[in-house]
């Protein structure tokens, strides 16, 4: 067996920044820290912080007044931020800078009179936060099938933004349908999908022809991990999305397979290492790392207010 270890894989710059912020907040204070929603969509990461005392909740109402709350990498709507500050909560904002960029564009386009056709998955935390930036000026489009059914204002110019963790294949399909229906649609140079999501997907696509099967390390509620696992299926290849090596099954593979191994942007590298050990132990697998993009981007760290975490 051969393992093609895709690079880049795993934690993106935004996830690294959010995880580091929560680590630093825990080190800075002695009291509980509340996280509004999962810091990132990965079961292993969330459980690790839960064991260290972080309390993950789904609404501000579950957090006591004047407590410390961390906003996840997916971001929040302005009303949530305003409500947190009104209640005296100490806010640690770990929103990914690329998500923040989409928020700024949504506000700017709305102020300039555009109606925004926003491509994203209903119910995803990032989508909820972005829609909240300009709710009267955004129409959500979740699939190409929805394009004929939407009714944006006829008297306003249209533009496009999108969730950062979409499949670029899916996004291109929806965008093409939108442009066909709305020929005067304004297309920003970079409407949303982040470089890390695109790099991980393009690495999989590049290595697919050499692979018999693909294993994606990532949780089922991770949008970018699910998109990675869908790409091989569309090409007729075997594909598994797993949380960890504990989910692997020997009868899913043969000793002669070439297996492409990658990880979603919210999956830690130790889970990948566990999978490599599993393949070595059971199949004597030879591992070859294949670097498709040299990804070195880093974001400025989240500032933890000194003395404010009790």
N, C-alpha and C positions, 0 to 999 in steps of 0.2 A: 504494500500500500504506500502511496505517496500523499502527503498533505501539502497542498499549496496554501501557505499562510499569507493571506492578503494584507497588504499595507498600503494606505492607512486603514486602521480598524479601531474599534473601541472608543474610549473617551475622546470627545471633541473638546475644543478650547472652552466652549461655554459650559459644558458639564464639569470639566476640571475646575473652572472658576467657582461654580456653585458648590461643589463638594468641598473645595478648599475653604470657602466662606463659612460653611457650617462647621468644619473642623476647627477653624479659628474662633468661631463664636463659642463653641463648647469649651475650648481651652481658656477663653477670656472670662468666663463667669461660672458661678456656682449654682445658679437657679435653673429652672426648666426653660427650654427653648421650644417654641411651637413652630411647626412648619405648615404653611397653608398649602395643602396638597403634597403629593410626593415630590421631593426635591428634584429627582429625575425619575423617569419611568424605568426603573430597574429594581426587581424584588430584592436582590442581594444588597444593593446599596442602601435601600430603605431599611431593611432589616438590621443592617450593621448600625445605622444611626439610631434606630428604635432601641436597640440593646444599650446604647449609650445614653438613653434618656430623652431623646427627641420625641416630641409628641406630634404626630401627623394628624391633621384635621381637615375637614372638607369645607368649613365655613368659619368666618370670624366670630360668629356667635358662640363657638365652642372654646374660644380663648378668653381668659379673664382680662379685665381692664388692666392697663399698664404692664402687661406681660411683654415678652420679646417674641416677635414673629418673623420668620424668614419666608420671603416670597420665592417660589421655586424658579428654576431656569425657564419655565414656560411663560412667566409673566402673569400679570393680573390686569383687570380693567381699571380705569381711573376711579370709578366709584368705590371699588374695594380699597384702593390706596387711601382715598379721602376718609373713608369710614374708619380705617385702622388708625390714622393720625388723630381723628376726632376723639377716639377712645383712649388716647394716650399710649398707644402701643409703640414700643421701640421696633422700628422696621429695619430689617436687614434685607436689602433687595438684591437677590441673586439672579434676576432676569438676564437671560443671555443677551449680550449687546446686539446680536443680529436680530433677535426678536424685537428689541427696543427700536431698532432701525425701521422695521416694518410698522411699528406703532407710530413713529414720527411721520413716516410717509402717509399713513392713513389720516392722521390729523391734517397734514399739509394739503393732501389732495381734497379732503372735505372742505377745508378753508378756501381752496381755490375754485370751488364749485363743482368738482367732479363727483360722479357717483362711482363707487368702487365695487367691482366684481371680485370678490375675495374667494379664492380657491382653497378649500380646506375640508377637514373631516368634522362633521357635527359632533359636539360634545367634548372635543379635545380641549384641554386647558389652554393651550396656546391660541386656539381659534376663539374661545370665549373671551380671552383677554383682548385680542385684536378687535373683535366686533364691538367691544365696549368703548373703544376709542372714538368711534363716530357711528353710533348705531343707526342714525337716520340716513346715513350716506353709504351704507354697505349692504350688498346682497351676497349671501353665502351661496357658493356653487360647489357642490360636493362631488359631482360626476358629470361626464359629458352628456349623459341622458337628461340631466336637469336643464341644460342650456335652452332647449326650445320652450321650457315652461316658465322661465324667469321673466319678470316684468319690471325692469329698471325704469326710472323716470325718462320720459321721452324728450324732456327739455333740458337735460344735463349731459355734458360730455362724459364718456365712460373711460375708466382705466382699470388695470388689473393689479392685484397683490395676491400673495399666496402664503400658506403655511410653510415654515422653513423646512419641515421634515417630510415633504411629499416625495413620491417617486417622480423623477423628472420625466419619465415616460408617460406616467399618468397626467402630470401637469401639462405636458406638451399636447396631449390628446384633448384635454379640456380647453386649453388656450386656443387650439386650432378651431374647435367648435365655436368658441366665442367670437373669434375673428371672422369666421364665415357668416355668423348671424349679425355681427356688429362690425362692418368693414372699417368704420372710423375709430375703432377702439384704440386708445392710446396705450402703448406698451412701454413701461419703464425699462431701462437697460438691465436692471436686476430687480425683478418683481418679488423675490422672497426666498426661494430655496437656497439654503446656506451651502457654502463651499464644502463643509465636512460631509453633509448628506450626499451631495453630488459626487464627491471623491470616493466615498465608500461604495456607492452604487456603480460608478464607472469602473472601479477596481474589480468588482464582481463581474460586470459585463465583459471586461477585457480577458479575465481568466476563465470564463465559462467554457469556451471551446476546448480547453485542456482538461476539463473536469467531468467526472461521472456523477458526482453528487456534491451538494453544498450544505454546509452546516453554518448557521448563523447563531451566534451567542447573543441573546437579548430577550427581554421579557415580552409577553404577548400584548401588553398595553403600551409598548413602545412603538410609536408610528414609524420611526426611521428603521427600526429592526424588522418590522413586518414588511416594509417595502423591500428591504434587502432579500428577505426570504421569498418574496413573490417574483422577483426577477428570474431566478432559475426555473420556476414553474412555468412561466410564460415561454421559456425556451425549451420546455419538455424535459428538463433535468430534475432529478430527485432533490428535494430541499427539506431541511428540518430547521425549525426555529426552537431553540432550547434555552432554558434558564441557566443550566450548568451541565457538567459531564454526567450528573446523576440521571439526566433525561436521555442519554444515548443508549441505543440498543444494538447489540452485535449483529442481529439478523437484518438490520437495515443496511449493512455494508458487506462487501466481499474483500478478500485479501488482495485482489488485483485492482481495486478502485483507486482512482485519483480523486481525493476529496478536497474541495475548496473550503477553507475555514476562515471565517471573518467574524466580526462582532459589531453590533450597533453602537451608535455614538454615546449611549448611556451605559454600556457594559464594561466593567473593569477588566483589566488585563489578566488578573489572577484566574478568572473564569476560563479565559482562553487557554492559559497554561494548564489548567485542570483537564481540558479536552485533549490537549496534546499528549499529556501523560496517559490518558485513557487509550488513545489510538496507539501509542507506543507499546503499552502493556499488552493489549489484546491482538494487535496486528503487526507489531514490530515496525510501525510506520516510519518512513523517512520524511523529514520535514524540510521543505524548501520555502523560505520567505521570499515573496515576490512584491517588490515595491513599485507601485504604479504612480503614486504621487508622493513627493517629499513634503509632508505637511508639518510646518513649524510655527504656525500662528499661535499666539498667546494673547489673552486679554488682560487688561489691568485688573488687579484684584479688587474684590468688594471691600470697601472700607468698613471696618467694624468699629463703631463709636466707642472710644475708650471710656471706661467707667460707667457705661450705661447698661451693661449686662449684669444683673444682680444675682 
